[in-house]
Amino acid sequence: MFYLFNVICMKRTFCMGLVAFLPWLIIAQTAVSQPIPVPQRATTEEGHIWWYHPGDYTNGLGLTLSFQNLPDHVPELASYADQHHYNLCMTVPSKFAGCVIKKVKIALAPPSAKYSTDYIKVWLSPSRLEVVDGVERYIIPESAEGAESVTKYATARMNGTYFQFYEITLKQPYTVPAEGCFVGYEFETSADTDAFFLWGETDAGGCFMQFDEPDGTRVWRDMSPYDLGNVSTAVYMELSDMVITDATVTAQDERNYRVGDEFYYAWTVTNRGSVAFSTMDIAISVDGKSDPVETVDLGGELPVDGSCTITRKMSFTAPGDHKLGLQVFSADGRENKSPHPVDEGHIIMLDPADIYPSVPVVEEFTSTSCSWCPRGTVGLERLKEIYGDNIITLAGHTRMNYADPMYCADYADVLGSYNVGLPSAVFNRVAIADPYLGEGGADANGGRHFAADRFVERIRTEYPGEGKVRLVAEWADAERTAIQVKAISTFSVDREESPYRLAFILSEDDMQDNGEGFWWQLNSYSSEQGDMSASYPDDDMKPWLEAPSKVATDFDHVIVAAWEALHGIEGSVPAPIVKGRDIAYSGTLSIAGNTLIQDKDKLTLNVLLLNNNNGYVINGAHCPILPQGETAITDVSAEGVSVTGIYRMDGRAADAVKPGVNIVRYSDGSVKKILVK
């Protein structure tokens, strides 16, 4: 193993509104954390800063939420879906004790939220703790009226059609007490629309929310265990002569490389303090062994909210899980008081002989009312033509101009995690690109061509997978209201902890207008809109160029049900991970009450093997749902015996048993012929 050292400094820039951003990007060599939309921290007053959660900028997630759609992300909160009285808050930590808060900036919903109160009540109160049954918990005011400071902001002053940040000057400046304080806001709505916005990597103290209980009490919940993000609120503080040194460290997402590859590993250090600094005392550790502390000259001052990237060029000869850490001890000689002074990331080195063939997963975001989305439809069809059973193509429908009749609430957490235009597709959840054009697809004359397959191959090359998954499924009952599944995961590395989980997604082909909702596919490629033949000259787009502006069509690859689609099912791939050892998961997936499914004979079950250390899909599998008792599901991996291969009668390998004759080879040398009708 060797490494070189480098420092890259940059200043973050922010916008005042909420803009689209990508949760994951392909980065050629140096990984840099991407900024999320936040209120600008630069101030014209010396000795003042804007401060806000989150403490990290690693995943770029943001969610617009309400009591009504909160159960889509946290099912256990479904009983609160009829509520409209909101009270949310965050903590300002004790390190700011003595600072004076003068203003608060909050991302508020547009007037379409139909506020039923004349004012947004902004409140502040000390963040005191009490111990109940040996457990510490915060004491938060029951309402804004019970807080030490309350400022009212008239809802009539709000405008626009999107969430915006509103700067609210406090009626009286508020001095942060020794224990820190809460900053919250309270309001009511009369509509079931998005009412508040959460952002960023979930931070301790970043979001508390109040709920009405059946007994009439209002109870505060710490929302951080649900990992939805933090309240999008910032406070403007006068620091006076106080100097706060906070160099927050964020390791890059986990990444796989081949043994012998040279690569750059990066940590981002963000100045979350009150003053700039130009030097840091740091130590880097590799697999638990720390280098001596060294002083790094940044080559200039790192401003408040600026960031620098510490990179090292590395190469490993040993396969397996390698841990890379960075700790910042001080900045300009002052002790680093950050709550995140150290962070450790993972690099998985793979022996090329141990890399499993991948089944790419392409998830398209589309809508019937998106007039440019037909090229996404063509893109998925072309990918299926090229890769056949060796790819998973999924269409997640969402609202654009009209409610889409194929919108699947089970998939809402995935849709909500990517704030992108349509059509877009996420490839293995590593990167976003156009589902037809890929990352390019344009020629020198302005013609646009299908190139998504080249993007699939780039992902396969640059992101080798350390695991594979096999899947079989059958109906659990004669009424076909539940699916019995067995998924077997196998890995090419040893890991003491498991970041892996399985997510199941059910898709349907040939979905048709059932007379409910907007089933027409809008089509801007139509000659009725103008001649697009020069822009899309290839035969694959010709049917859409010749079609009308509104097309009655069938829809394929449609997501109609999902089970933990974003993060996967907890415990589905338990630790430890042992190289070459099968890990079996069995379960029953209920579709009872699902009104989206049209024809159960046209369903496909898909399983995604996820790595939650980076959010990537490392492999996938899909299969039909076979009649009850016809898959020999209990024999696919017997105790001590695993499946080593599934083959068709012509000798072609398959990722799962499929209709027809299947040849299944086991690790004990036995072979079984399975006939699936």
Salt bridges, closest charged atoms under 4 A:
GLU45 OE2 - HIS48 NE2 3.86
GLU130 OE2 - ARG137 NE 2.58
GLU145 OE2 - LYS121 NZ 2.44
GLU167 OE2 - LYS103 NZ 3.22
GLU167 OE1 - LYS105 NZ 3.65
GLU179 OE2 - ARG128 NE 3.60
GLU186 OE2 - HIS85 NE2 2.64
ASP192 OD1 - HIS84 NE2 2.66
ASP203 OD2 - HIS53 ND1 3.10
ASP203 OD1 - HIS340 NE2 3.31
ASP212 OD1 - ARG218 NH1 2.68
GLU238 OE1 - LYS102 NZ 3.22
ASP246 OD2 - LYS95 NZ 2.41
GLU254 OE2 - ARG495 NH1 2.85
GLU262 OE1 - LYS313 NZ 3.18
ASP287 OD2 - HIS322 ND1 2.84
ASP291 OD2 - ARG312 NH1 2.67
GLU294 OE2 - ARG312 NH2 3.03
ASP305 OD1 - ARG41 NH1 3.49
ASP321 OD1 - HIS346 ND1 2.91
ASP321 OD2 - ARG495 NE 3.48
ASP354 OD2 - LYS579 NZ 2.72
GLU363 OE2 - ARG429 NE 2.86
GLU381 OE2 - HIS557 NE2 2.85
GLU385 OE1 - ARG382 NE 3.80
ASP404 OD2 - HIS397 ND1 2.98
ASP434 OD2 - ARG375 NH2 2.77
GLU439 OE1 - ARG458 NH1 2.53
ASP443 OD2 - HIS449 NE2 2.68
GLU457 OE2 - ARG460 NH1 3.28
GLU462 OE2 - ARG458 NE 2.93
ASP510 OD2 - LYS602 NZ 3.71
ASP538 OD2 - HIS449 ND1 2.68
ASP539 OD1 - LYS542 NZ 3.51
ASP540 OD2 - ARG382 NH1 2.56
ASP582 OD1 - ARG470 NH2 3.02
ASP601 OD1 - ARG480 NH1 2.86
ASP635 OD2 - LYS672 NZ 3.51
ASP650 OD2 - ARG652 NE 2.65
ASP655 OD1 - LYS658 NZ 3.22
